[in-house]
Amino acid sequence: MEKWEYCSIALGWSGSLVSKSKRKYIAYITYYTPDGKRHLEELPTDFEAMSDNIGITIDAMGYALAKLGQNGWELVSVQHETRSDGFGRECEAVLKRQIVATSP
């Protein structure tokens, strides 16, 4: 029987909304385990978080997907929604990776 592990990627940004410095996207990667535990990892990007440019949001997500893809993760689903506060768009992806059994 095949076994899988799962993770999700959600985008956030560094910096303050009121700060004059440019905000950069951060990919928050959550790894899930069968016992209900989670592990959170932050993956900084060089993409500027802009509220009106969906292309940059997609680029930042693509960067995180490519990084995980290099480690054997496969995309299961992705969802984009406009944030209710008007600051950008929510973007979340779910990925899976097959667990390879090791010989005893």
C-alpha positions as CSV (number, residue, x, y, z in Angstrom):
1,M,0.0,0.0,0.0
2,E,1.3,3.4,-0.9
3,K,1.8,5.9,1.9
4,W,2.0,9.7,1.6
5,E,3.0,12.6,3.6
6,Y,1.4,16.0,3.2
7,C,2.3,19.7,3.5
8,S,0.7,23.0,2.7
9,I,2.1,26.4,1.6
10,A,0.5,29.7,2.5
11,L,1.9,33.1,1.6
12,G,2.4,35.9,4.1
13,W,4.8,38.8,4.1
14,S,7.5,40.4,6.2
15,G,7.3,43.9,7.5
16,S,4.5,46.1,8.8
17,L,1.6,47.4,6.8
18,V,2.4,50.9,7.9
19,S,6.1,50.7,7.4
20,K,7.7,52.5,4.5
21,S,10.0,49.5,3.8
22,K,9.0,47.1,1.1
23,R,7.3,44.0,2.2
24,K,8.6,40.6,0.9
25,Y,6.6,37.4,0.6
26,I,7.3,34.6,2.9
27,A,6.1,31.0,2.1
28,Y,4.9,29.4,5.3
29,I,5.2,25.6,4.8
30,T,3.3,23.4,7.2
31,Y,4.2,19.7,7.3
32,Y,1.6,17.3,8.7
33,T,2.1,14.0,10.4
34,P,-0.3,11.1,11.0
35,D,-0.2,11.6,14.8
36,G,-1.7,15.1,14.4
37,K,1.6,17.1,14.9
38,R,2.6,19.9,12.6
39,H,6.0,21.5,11.8
40,L,6.1,25.0,10.4
41,E,9.0,26.3,8.2
42,E,9.4,29.8,6.8
43,L,10.9,30.2,3.3
44,P,11.7,33.8,2.6
45,T,11.5,35.1,-1.0
46,D,12.7,38.1,-2.9
47,F,9.2,38.9,-4.3
48,E,7.7,42.2,-3.2
49,A,4.3,41.8,-1.6
50,M,2.0,44.2,-3.6
51,S,-1.7,44.3,-3.0
52,D,-2.7,44.8,-6.7
53,N,-0.5,42.4,-8.6
54,I,-1.6,38.7,-8.7
55,G,1.4,37.9,-10.9
56,I,3.8,38.5,-8.1
57,T,1.7,36.4,-5.8
58,I,1.9,33.5,-8.4
59,D,5.6,34.0,-8.8
60,A,6.2,33.8,-5.0
61,M,4.0,30.6,-4.8
62,G,5.8,29.2,-7.8
63,Y,9.2,29.7,-6.1
64,A,8.0,27.8,-3.0
65,L,6.5,25.0,-5.2
66,A,9.7,24.6,-7.2
67,K,11.8,24.4,-4.0
68,L,9.5,21.6,-2.6
69,G,9.4,19.9,-6.0
70,Q,13.1,19.5,-5.9
71,N,12.6,17.4,-2.8
72,G,10.0,15.1,-4.4
73,W,6.8,16.9,-3.4
74,E,3.9,16.9,-5.9
75,L,1.1,19.5,-6.1
76,V,-2.3,18.3,-5.1
77,S,-4.3,21.5,-5.2
78,V,-4.0,25.3,-5.1
79,Q,-6.5,28.0,-4.2
80,H,-6.5,31.8,-4.7
81,E,-8.9,34.1,-2.9
82,T,-9.0,37.9,-2.5
83,R,-8.3,38.8,1.1
84,S,-11.2,40.4,3.0
85,D,-8.9,43.2,4.2
86,G,-8.0,44.3,0.7
87,F,-4.3,43.7,1.1
88,G,-3.4,41.2,-1.5
89,R,-4.7,37.7,-2.2
90,E,-4.7,34.5,-0.2
91,C,-2.9,31.7,-1.9
92,E,-2.6,28.2,-0.5
93,A,-1.2,25.0,-2.0
94,V,-1.4,21.4,-0.8
95,L,1.4,19.0,-1.7
96,K,2.1,15.3,-1.2
97,R,5.2,13.1,-1.3
98,Q,5.3,9.3,-1.3
99,I,6.9,7.7,1.8
100,V,9.4,5.1,0.6
101,A,9.6,2.1,2.9
102,T,13.1,1.2,4.1
103,S,14.3,-2.3,4.4
104,P,14.8,-3.7,7.9
